[in-house]
Amino acid sequence: MMAQDADQTVGQLVNNQNWLELNRQYTQLKPQMKSEVLKSIAEAMIGYQFNRPEQTMQAVNILLNKHQTELGAQNTYSFIILLAKTLCQQGQYASAASMMDNILPALSSQPRNGLVGALFTYNKEIQALRNQQPIRISPVSQDIIVPCSNMMNITAVINNKPLAFVIDPCSDHTVIPIETAKELNIKVLPDTVEHMGQKVLLGIVEKMNIGDLEIHNIVAEIPLASTKPLTIGRDILSAAGEIQFDIDNSKIIFPKNHTPAPSTGPSFYWDMKFNISPNHHKMVINYRDMFIKEIGEDKSSTLSYEKQLDEVKVLAARKLVKVGSGKLTYDVTGDEEAKASSVFDILRKVPLVTIDGQDNILVKGNSAYKIYRNGHLDPTLSSISAKDILKAIPASTIRQIEVITEPGAKYDAEGTSAVLNIITSSNSLIKGATGMLSSSINNNGTNRSSAYTATSIGKTTVSANYAFTQFPTKKNESSIHSSVSYRNGQVLDMLRQSKSRGNAHYMNIAASCDIDSLNLLSFSAGGYFLSYKTNSMSSYNRYDDLNDLLYSYDEYNLNPRNRYNNYNLRMDYQHNMRKPDNVFTLSYMLNATQNKADNNVGYSNHFNMPMDYTAYSRYVKNNNTEHTVQLDYTTMIDKHNSLDVGLKYIYRLSKNTTEQDYSGKETAVSSFFNHSTNIAASYVEWTAQYGKWNLRPGMRYEFSRLKGSYPKGDGTPYSCNLNDLVPSVNILYKLNDTNTIQYNYAMSINRPGINYLNPAVIIQPESKTYGNTNLKSSRSSQMALTWTKITGKITNQMILAYGFTNNFLTNVDNVTDNIRTTTYANALHVRMASFMDFLQWTPTTRTRISINSTLGWMKDYFPEQSIYNKGLYGNVSGNISQKLFWNLLLNVGGGASFGHNLSGLYGRTANYHSDYLSIQRSFLKDDKLTISLWTVCPFERHRAQTQYTTQGEYTGFTRTVNVSRQFGVRLSLKFGKSKIEVKKTGTNLDNTDVVGGLKAPKE
């Protein structure tokens, strides 16, 4: 019975390819085993996987000579291949070739498929190497130390030429691209062979030097079409016997004396795939005894320690930024700070993204961008409240953040120069369940809490996310001082104190169902719900040109009920054609927004009041509903060319109700205005890849019908049709393995929203505002030249850009009867140029430094008023992430702007500066609990921002002072064992084309 148990255990371990466990148990199980053939199979596989070639050859010879009947034909062929491979690994090519000469003639009549075909294919390689000498390393008298980047790049010399190689412990062969092989005059064998199903050539490198290490007789793989870089494989590493990675000091050591084998035995096997991790400091990979260790120094004593790795995972410092054609990708999962940070915090480190002094998010230096979630527009993140939503969402629920710097024809042409795509899931389905709870609170009383969970039932996967934010009065206290000077010499001064409080809820649920291998159905629904109250007290004083008081009054403003609600729903059906990379997608999206506001204003302490009323109440309700249907089709024409085509239809209906009732003689204002937009669009985008060139031209056509109506009959209905043809092109050229350059041209359009179109006249004591029903869409052109360099320690991208438009939507300010009047027009001429640079440097595996900077010039010109506004401006922000003792992670950063920052046509904004610091540590098993202490603006209790009006019919300034200093704590707790990711289809629905449309109010 014991023998049967032993045989069964060994058989299961062999069938499951559990080589580590087989090696651990075999010595104890062997005496109890009954099957001699199973013993030989186990010993052959243990010998092969753990670098014991003599054991392998002895066991295989026993199997081939004594047990072919029990093995059967197919297993016999497998062990012949195993024996031949073992001989070749030892450099015994002639012996392997002679063995094949004896065996293959008996198989000549067999069909050359399956394992028989594999034997003949492998024989071709063996015969080509029949006279090759084994790889040999010259003896060393001391440890050989070689500089190495944290991406495992080292310099090796072949034929007196230094070359940058990457070390890959999982590559069977050293790899040299064919161009390099020709340049080095390497001896290339004439016939191709097959490696991993790919046709390759074999080259003989007579000598290679890595520092003082001298390697002879290397058989290198030379791919015919692969872009695989120069690679040092385990053929060289196993010949060296041992290699040590000093990660902290960026060195690789080939030791004279090998590290003694641990008592626990081997910790990896030949076919095991592993990488190198920054969580370790000095790693040893020993191929003689097949073990990996971490060697370090115990800081609390003078003793050294050795830690045997339970799971082999050795990774180099992870590159967080990846650069592609027209986009950059930030790997959030690789950023340890994400364990206890919000998405907003991580954005400070994302390339080309900056956070200004008011926590506004800027991409490429401006606010003309869209925020996507999982590849499509999330309407709740397209509002002014996006920053508050992102502050409440844990970064650990995010996988990547993409900055799409050059959106092509696939993306809507409306109102954007960039796309910020926040990826929370990928197209993979993992069984299990997971979740996370997160909460933070600061000294001002702001509380942000969230919950995330996901599970899988059969073919359906569901995830849900909920976030809550409470805005206390203390956080939202502000004071404003403004002064306006008119051309007639009069001056209006205003002082205001305001307070507000409220709360916001954000929620999203997503589900996907794999109908079968070709069809995917996904669904998502969510919303953002904000309610808040505000009150303010203002004092107005107006003086004449001799500084005598003309009038004064105090204004009390109470907003007892403000609501902003957004609801959205999306459904996608994706069908993958049987032809690879051909995908059809049908999408539908519903987006509804409701905004209601009550405003009660009263006046007191008045002297010579300029109006004939003493109070007023205003009620405003805006409802916006949007339906979108989109068809997308992607097809691969051939291996170099692909085509994307699509159709899209949007129906948008906006309804506005404005009622303003005055206490006094002023006539009440009542306006009911509806505005509808029908948009039909089509696009085509071609992508071509030839060698070092990548070309992506595209064309988009959009037809729009805008219609305005008055339900009460108090206005004249109007309508207009707009036609826009929007071209784009992106050209990328790969200079070499580390440098690329690309050119991009794109056009974008902006359509007016209901607030710009609404003709209702809103009268206040010092101002009057109304919309313009004659507005059209505006067009802007942008072009950019981008250079990117990526090395082991540095990622650098520089962008030189220029843009222009001659009919941009702008506000038009005038003074009528000493009252400021604002309306809107398609009249602004804009010219802009900028230089942007993103730099990330990883000097060690424990330190990461990133810098975003922009230098720009802009000119706004309004011919009707003969006014222009221009200036040179810039901003810079930086971040340092440092791993400390006790597994602490320190993150510190800041930013500032400088120069003349334009604020539209008439003025400029003051420069800002910001600073922040956080320190965090993870606890419990698998780092399930993470605690972070953080501060923002620790050196300033209050911060002032000033906006200047420098030209037009009046000038002045507005100075706003807000609470700035914040200290807080954030806790994040993970639960569950498996990561669940809801599948998403690959197309985009984005409708953020509107200027002056409905937005969530600022809290």
WORA-V964135 format. One record per residue. N is the residue number from 1. SS is DSSP state (H for helix, E for strand, C for the rest). PSI is psi in whole degrees, 0 to 359 (* if undefined). OMEGA is omega in whole degrees, -180 to 180 (* if undefined). Layout:
N/SS/PSI/OMEGA
N/SS/PSI/OMEGA
This chain:
1/C/320/180
2/H/323/179
3/H/316/178
4/H/318/178
5/H/317/180
6/H/313/178
7/H/317/-179
8/H/317/-180
9/H/313/-180
10/H/318/179
11/H/318/179
12/H/320/180
13/H/321/178
14/H/313/-179
15/H/324/179
16/C/359/-179
17/C/37/178
18/C/76/-170
19/H/325/179
20/H/314/-179
21/H/324/177
22/H/317/180
23/H/324/-179
24/H/323/-172
25/H/342/-167
26/H/320/-178
27/H/320/179
28/H/328/-176
29/H/333/-173
30/H/315/-179
31/C/337/-177
32/C/351/-174
33/C/146/180
34/C/327/-174
35/C/115/178
36/H/322/-180
37/H/322/179
38/H/325/176
39/H/313/-178
40/H/320/177
41/H/313/-179
42/H/316/-179
43/H/324/177
44/H/315/-177
45/H/322/176
46/H/317/180
47/H/316/-179
48/H/312/-174
49/H/335/-175
50/C/29/169
51/C/49/174
52/C/75/-170
53/H/323/-179
54/H/318/178
55/H/319/180
56/H/310/-176
57/H/321/179
58/H/316/-178
59/H/320/-180
60/H/321/178
61/H/320/177
62/H/316/-180
63/H/316/-177
64/H/329/-177
65/H/333/-172
66/H/337/-167
67/C/26/-180
68/H/326/-179
69/H/312/180
70/H/325/-178
71/H/320/-171
72/H/165/-173
73/H/312/-174
74/H/316/178
75/H/325/177
76/H/314/178
77/H/321/-179
78/H/318/-178
79/H/335/172
80/H/314/178
81/H/319/-180
82/H/317/180
83/H/317/179
84/H/319/-180
85/H/321/178
86/H/317/178
87/H/317/-179
88/H/323/178
89/H/330/177
90/C/2/-180
91/C/11/-180
92/C/61/-176
93/H/321/-178
94/H/320/178
95/H/319/178
96/H/319/-179
97/H/319/179
98/H/320/178
99/H/316/179
100/H/323/178
101/H/326/-178
102/H/329/-172
103/H/315/-168
104/H/327/178
105/H/327/179
106/H/345/-178
107/H/6/-174
108/C/333/-179
109/C/352/-178
110/C/146/173
111/C/136/-174
112/C/66/174
113/C/173/-180
114/H/221/-177
115/H/331/176
116/H/316/176
117/H/322/178
118/H/323/178
119/H/312/-179
120/H/323/178
121/H/315/180
122/H/326/179
123/H/325/179
124/H/318/178
125/H/316/-178
126/H/316/-179
127/H/325/179
128/H/333/-178
129/C/13/-172
130/C/321/-176
131/C/11/-178
132/C/140/176
133/C/151/179
134/C/154/177
135/C/140/-175
136/E/139/176
137/E/128/-180
138/C/144/-180
139/C/147/179
140/C/146/-179
141/C/352/-180
142/C/169/176
143/C/137/178
144/E/119/-175
145/E/128/-176
146/E/131/176
147/E/145/-177
148/C/137/175
149/C/166/-179
150/C/356/173
151/C/17/176
152/C/35/175
153/E/130/176
154/E/167/179
155/E/129/174
156/E/152/-176
157/E/127/174
158/E/128/-180
159/C/44/177
160/C/14/178
161/E/121/177
162/E/138/-179
163/E/144/179
164/E/110/178
165/E/151/169
166/E/138/179
167/E/125/179
168/C/99/-178
169/C/351/-179
170/C/1/178
171/C/126/-179
172/C/327/-170
173/C/154/165
174/E/138/-173
175/E/134/176
176/C/120/178
177/C/152/-173
178/H/324/179
179/H/319/179
180/H/321/179
181/H/318/178
182/H/318/-179
183/H/326/-177
184/C/358/-178
185/C/39/178
186/C/140/177
187/E/118/-179
188/E/127/179
189/C/146/-167
190/C/327/-172
191/C/149/176
192/C/153/174
193/E/173/-179
194/E/127/172
195/E/119/179
196/C/38/177
197/C/2/-178
198/E/141/176
199/E/126/179
200/E/163/170
201/E/162/175
202/E/134/178
203/E/147/-179
204/E/114/176
205/E/111/-175
206/E/325/180
207/E/138/174
208/E/139/176
209/E/127/171
210/E/100/-169
211/C/232/178
212/C/4/178
213/E/127/-176
214/E/118/-178
215/E/135/-178
216/E/154/170
217/E/52/180
218/E/130/172
219/E/108/-175
220/E/145/174
221/E/132/-180
222/E/97/-179
223/E/148/179
224/C/326/-174
225/C/345/-175
226/C/150/176
227/C/18/-180
228/C/135/-176
229/C/175/172
230/C/123/-170
231/E/133/169
232/E/118/-175
233/C/188/-177
234/H/355/172
235/H/316/177
236/H/319/-176
237/H/319/179
238/H/328/176
239/H/324/177
240/H/334/177
241/C/316/-179
242/E/144/175
243/E/140/-180
244/E/131/180
245/E/107/174
246/E/87/-170
247/C/317/-177
248/C/324/-176
249/C/9/176
250/C/53/179
251/E/153/171
252/E/137/-177
253/E/129/168
254/E/101/-170
255/C/149/174
256/C/315/180
257/C/129/-176
258/C/153/178
259/C/135/178
260/C/145/-180
261/C/142/179
262/C/156/-180
263/C/339/-179
264/C/352/178
265/C/191/-178
266/C/152/179
267/C/359/171
268/C/166/-178
269/C/172/-167
270/C/317/-176
271/C/7/-177
272/C/136/178
273/C/131/178
274/C/165/180
275/C/185/-179
276/C/128/-171
277/C/142/179
278/C/354/180
279/C/351/-180
280/C/171/-173
281/C/307/178
282/E/115/-174
283/E/143/174
284/E/127/171
285/E/112/-176
286/E/116/-178
287/C/343/179
288/C/314/180
289/C/6/172
290/C/60/175
291/E/157/176
292/E/134/178
293/E/156/167
294/E/126/-180
295/E/129/-179
296/E/190/-179
297/E/127/178
298/C/115/-174
299/C/338/-175
300/C/356/-180
301/C/177/178
302/C/2/-180
303/C/145/172
304/E/158/179
305/E/158/175
306/E/129/-178
307/E/114/176
308/E/128/-177
309/C/127/176
310/C/320/177
311/C/127/-177
312/C/109/177
313/C/93/-176
314/C/111/-174
315/C/146/172
316/C/171/-180
317/C/122/-170
318/C/132/176
319/C/122/-177
320/C/340/-176
321/E/127/177
322/E/138/-177
323/E/130/175
324/E/184/180
325/C/109/176
326/C/13/179
327/E/158/172
328/E/145/-178
329/E/127/178
330/E/124/-177
331/E/96/-178
332/H/323/-178
333/H/336/178
334/H/355/-179
335/C/112/-177
336/H/335/179
337/H/337/-178
338/H/342/-179
339/H/328/-176
340/H/40/179
341/C/163/173
342/E/167/176
343/H/323/179
344/H/318/180
345/H/319/-178
346/H/329/-180
347/H/334/179
348/C/340/-176
349/C/359/-176
350/C/138/-179
351/C/136/174
352/C/13/176
353/E/130/178
354/E/154/177
355/E/122/-177
356/C/185/-175
357/C/343/178
358/C/18/-179
359/C/21/174
360/C/138/-179
361/E/126/178
362/E/139/176
363/E/127/-174
364/C/32/174
365/C/2/-180
366/E/176/-175
367/C/9/-179
368/C/73/179
369/E/169/177
370/E/152/175
371/E/123/177
372/E/160/170
373/E/119/-179
374/C/42/171
375/C/2/177
376/E/161/-175
377/E/132/170
378/C/105/-175
379/H/329/-179
380/H/338/179
381/H/10/-180
382/C/21/-178
383/C/172/176
384/C/335/-179
385/C/4/-178
386/H/320/-177
387/H/324/179
388/H/326/176
389/H/315/-178
390/H/334/175
391/H/338/-177
392/H/349/-178
393/C/124/179
394/E/136/179
395/H/337/-178
396/H/349/174
397/H/2/-177
398/C/138/179
399/C/312/-178
400/E/158/169
401/E/120/179
402/E/135/170
403/E/102/-179
404/E/97/-173
405/C/334/-177
406/C/77/178
407/C/135/-179
408/C/199/-176
409/C/339/179
410/C/333/-179
411/C/149/179
412/C/145/-177
413/C/8/-165
414/E/112/165
415/C/40/-180
416/C/147/171
417/C/354/180
418/E/164/177
419/E/133/175
420/E/106/-175
421/E/113/-179
422/E/113/-173
423/E/117/179
424/C/349/-177
425/C/164/180
426/C/174/-178
427/C/59/174
428/C/151/-176
429/C/116/-178
430/C/130/-178
431/C/150/176
432/C/197/180
433/E/152/-179
434/E/169/178
435/E/172/-179
436/E/141/172
437/E/138/-178
438/E/145/179
439/E/144/176
440/E/152/177
441/E/147/-180
442/E/179/-175
443/C/342/178
444/C/359/177
445/C/0/178
446/C/128/-179
447/E/129/176
448/E/122/-179
449/E/151/-179
450/E/160/177
451/E/139/178
452/E/137/176
453/E/156/179
454/E/149/179
455/E/169/-178
456/E/133/177
457/E/107/-178
458/C/236/180
459/C/3/-176
460/E/134/178
461/E/136/-177
462/E/138/172
463/E/151/-180
464/E/143/-179
465/E/132/178
466/E/138/179
467/E/142/-180
468/E/136/177
469/E/133/176
470/E/124/180
471/E/107/-180
472/C/165/-180
473/C/321/-175
474/C/320/-178
475/C/329/-173
476/C/35/171
477/C/136/179
478/E/159/174
479/E/145/-177
480/E/135/172
481/E/122/178
482/E/151/177
483/E/128/-178
484/E/127/179
485/E/127/-178
486/E/163/-178
487/C/334/180
488/C/6/177
489/C/351/180
490/C/152/-178
491/E/134/176
492/E/121/177
493/E/142/179
494/E/135/173
495/E/134/-177
496/E/137/170
497/E/131/-177
498/E/153/176
499/E/150/176
500/E/157/175
501/E/156/-179
502/E/189/177
503/E/159/-178
504/E/145/178
505/E/132/175
506/E/134/180
507/E/151/179
508/E/137/174
509/E/137/-179
510/E/145/-180
511/E/150/175
512/E/151/180
513/E/122/173
514/E/98/180
515/E/312/172
516/E/191/-175
517/C/345/-177
518/C/351/-172
519/E/134/-180
520/E/132/177
521/E/128/179
522/E/155/-175
523/E/143/173
524/E/149/177
525/E/148/-179
526/E/187/180
527/E/170/177
528/E/129/-173
529/E/115/-175
530/E/132/172
531/E/139/-177
532/E/161/176
533/E/142/177
534/E/152/169
535/E/149/-177
536/E/155/174
537/E/124/-177
538/E/148/176
539/E/126/-180
540/E/137/175
541/E/127/180
542/E/133/-176
543/E/151/176
544/C/188/-175
545/C/349/176
546/C/10/-180
547/C/24/173
548/C/143/-177
549/E/126/176
550/E/313/175
551/E/165/177
552/E/155/175
553/E/160/173
554/E/142/-178
555/E/126/176
556/E/123/-176
557/E/120/-179
558/E/124/174
559/E/88/-174
560/E/339/-175
561/E/110/176
562/E/130/-178
563/E/135/171
564/E/117/-178
565/E/133/176
566/E/132/177
567/E/139/177
568/E/150/-179
569/E/142/-180
570/E/139/176
571/E/139/-179
572/E/139/171
573/E/124/-179
574/E/129/178
575/E/121/175
576/E/121/179
577/C/160/178
578/C/335/173
579/C/127/-175
580/C/144/175
581/C/18/172
582/C/116/-172
583/E/134/175
584/E/134/-179
585/E/133/174
586/E/128/-175
587/E/147/173
588/E/139/178
589/E/137/174
590/E/132/178
591/E/124/-179
592/E/134/-180
593/E/135/176
594/E/132/180
595/E/117/180
596/E/138/-180
597/E/131/172
598/E/136/-178
599/E/119/178
600/E/123/-175
601/E/132/176
602/E/157/-177
603/E/145/178
604/E/172/179
605/E/44/-174
606/E/149/177
607/E/121/-178
608/C/52/-178
609/C/133/-178
610/C/358/-178
611/C/163/-176
612/C/27/174
613/E/157/-175
614/E/353/178
615/E/162/172
616/E/158/174
617/E/140/-178
618/E/135/177
619/E/126/-179
620/E/131/176
621/E/125/176
622/E/126/175
623/E/132/180
624/E/128/179
625/E/137/-176
626/E/130/174
627/E/132/-178
628/E/132/174
629/E/135/-177
630/E/139/174
631/E/132/178
632/E/143/178
633/E/129/178
634/E/134/179
635/E/140/173
636/E/115/179
637/C/311/173
638/C/191/-175
639/C/346/-179
640/C/339/-170
641/E/138/174
642/E/158/-176
643/E/133/174
644/E/128/177
645/E/156/-179
646/E/160/176
647/E/148/-178
648/E/141/175
649/E/134/179
650/E/132/169
651/E/122/-176
652/E/128/179
653/E/124/179
654/E/131/179
655/E/130/180
656/E/134/172
657/E/124/178
658/E/124/178
659/E/125/180
660/E/120/-175
661/E/128/-175
662/E/146/171
663/E/100/-175
664/E/207/-173
665/C/340/-177
666/C/135/-178
667/C/138/178
668/C/147/179
669/E/131/178
670/E/124/-177
671/E/132/176
672/E/116/-171
673/E/131/177
674/E/140/180
675/E/124/180
676/E/149/178
677/E/129/172
678/E/124/-177
679/E/127/173
680/E/131/-175
681/E/152/173
682/E/153/179
683/E/157/171
684/E/135/180
685/E/128/-178
686/E/134/177
687/E/127/-180
688/E/137/179
689/E/114/179
690/E/108/179
691/C/240/-178
692/C/359/-177
693/E/142/173
694/E/122/-176
695/E/132/-179
696/E/78/174
697/E/154/179
698/E/161/178
699/E/137/179
700/E/135/176
701/E/133/180
702/E/126/174
703/E/134/-179
704/E/136/172
705/E/116/-180
706/E/136/-178
707/E/131/176
708/E/139/-180
709/E/163/-177
710/C/103/-175
711/C/330/-179
712/C/0/179
713/C/19/-177
714/C/20/177
715/C/171/-179
716/C/120/179
717/C/154/179
718/E/162/176
719/E/159/176
720/E/156/178
721/E/139/179
722/E/138/177
723/E/127/-178
724/E/124/174
725/E/119/-169
726/E/106/179
727/E/160/174
728/E/154/176
729/E/141/175
730/E/127/180
731/E/124/-180
732/E/136/176
733/E/127/180
734/E/108/-179
735/C/315/176
736/C/196/-175
737/C/342/-176
738/C/349/-174
739/E/134/173
740/E/155/176
741/E/140/-180
742/E/151/177
743/E/141/-180
744/E/137/170
745/E/137/179
746/E/151/175
747/E/144/177
748/E/158/180
749/E/157/175
750/E/131/177
751/E/146/179
752/E/142/177
753/C/181/-172
754/H/327/180
755/H/331/176
756/H/333/-176
757/H/331/-173
758/C/118/-176
759/C/359/-179
760/C/133/-179
761/C/117/179
762/E/114/-177
763/E/129/172
764/E/167/-174
765/C/324/-174
766/C/2/-175
767/E/160/176
768/E/134/-177
769/E/139/175
770/C/156/-179
771/C/180/-177
772/C/111/-177
773/C/354/-178
774/C/10/-178
775/C/145/176
776/C/175/175
777/C/150/178
778/E/155/-179
779/E/140/177
780/E/143/177
781/E/138/178
782/E/143/174
783/E/148/-175
784/E/145/174
785/E/124/-172
786/E/132/174
787/E/133/-178
788/E/136/177
789/E/128/179
790/E/118/174
791/C/187/-178
792/C/323/-176
793/C/347/-172
794/E/134/167
795/E/125/-176
796/E/128/175
797/E/129/178
798/E/136/-178
799/E/128/173
800/E/117/-171
801/E/153/176
802/E/140/180
803/E/158/179
804/E/156/173
805/E/154/-179
806/E/3/179
807/E/41/-176
808/E/145/178
809/E/130/-178
810/E/156/171
811/E/145/179
812/E/117/-177
813/E/133/176
814/E/173/173
815/E/122/179
816/E/120/-178
817/C/45/179
818/C/18/178
819/E/133/177
820/E/129/-178
821/E/132/-179
822/E/131/170
823/E/197/-171
824/E/155/-177
825/E/156/170
826/E/75/-168
827/E/356/-172
828/E/130/173
829/E/124/-176
830/E/135/171
831/E/134/-179
832/E/145/175
833/E/145/-178
834/E/154/172
835/E/123/-179
836/E/143/-179
837/E/130/171
838/E/129/-179
839/E/127/172
840/E/128/-176
841/E/131/178
842/E/85/-177
843/E/326/175
844/E/173/179
845/C/350/-179
846/C/358/-176
847/E/133/176
848/E/130/-178
849/E/132/177
850/E/146/-179
851/E/130/171
852/E/134/178
853/E/150/180
854/E/137/170
855/E/123/-174
856/E/167/176
857/E/137/-179
858/E/145/176
859/E/125/174
860/E/135/-179
861/E/132/180
862/E/99/-174
863/H/324/-176
864/H/323/179
865/H/2/-179
866/C/44/-179
867/E/137/171
868/E/154/180
869/E/125/-178
870/E/161/179
871/E/159/175
872/E/130/-175
873/E/170/177
874/E/167/175
875/E/155/178
876/E/140/176
877/E/149/-177
878/E/161/-178
879/E/139/175
880/E/127/176
881/E/124/-174
882/E/126/173
883/E/132/-177
884/C/186/175
885/H/164/175
886/H/29/179
887/H/28/176
888/C/146/177
889/E/121/180
890/E/133/178
891/E/123/-178
892/E/144/-179
893/E/179/179
894/E/179/-180
895/E/165/179
896/E/155/174
897/E/163/-179
898/E/165/177
899/E/204/-174
900/C/95/-179
901/E/111/-176
902/E/141/172
903/E/76/-177
904/C/204/-175
905/C/330/-165
906/C/353/-175
907/E/199/-179
908/E/161/177
909/E/154/179
910/C/158/176
911/C/157/-177
912/C/165/169
913/E/151/-179
914/E/157/178
915/E/151/-178
916/E/160/-180
917/E/141/175
918/E/153/174
919/E/135/-173
920/E/160/176
921/E/147/179
922/E/149/-178
923/E/176/178
924/C/174/-179
925/H/138/-179
926/H/26/177
927/H/43/-175
928/C/333/179
929/E/126/178
930/E/133/180
931/E/133/-179
932/E/133/171
933/E/133/-174
934/E/160/176
935/E/145/175
936/E/134/-179
937/C/55/-176
938/C/342/-174
939/C/0/-179
940/C/124/177
941/C/319/178
942/E/153/178
943/E/136/-178
944/E/140/175
945/E/131/-177
946/E/131/175
947/E/133/-174
948/E/137/167
949/E/114/-169
950/C/351/-180
951/C/170/-174
952/C/198/-177
953/C/356/171
954/E/156/179
955/E/169/180
956/E/197/-180
957/E/158/172
958/E/119/-177
959/E/122/-179
960/E/131/180
961/E/124/-180
962/E/159/172
963/E/129/-175
964/C/321/-174
965/C/129/179
966/E/137/170
967/E/142/-179
968/E/173/176
969/E/142/179
970/E/133/178
971/E/141/178
972/E/129/-178
973/E/122/177
974/E/147/174
975/E/160/-175
976/E/170/-174
977/C/333/-173
978/C/144/178
979/C/123/-180
980/C/132/-179
981/C/120/-178
982/C/129/-179
983/C/145/178
984/C/146/172
985/C/168/-167
986/C/15/-177
987/C/171/-170
988/C/136/169
989/C/114/-179
990/C/127/-174
991/C/29/-177
992/C/68/-179
993/C/352/-165
994/E/133/170
995/E/126/-178
996/C/26/177
997/C/196/-178
998/C/132/176
999/C/152/174
1000/C/139/-179
1001/C/157/172
1002/C/135/180
1003/C/*/*
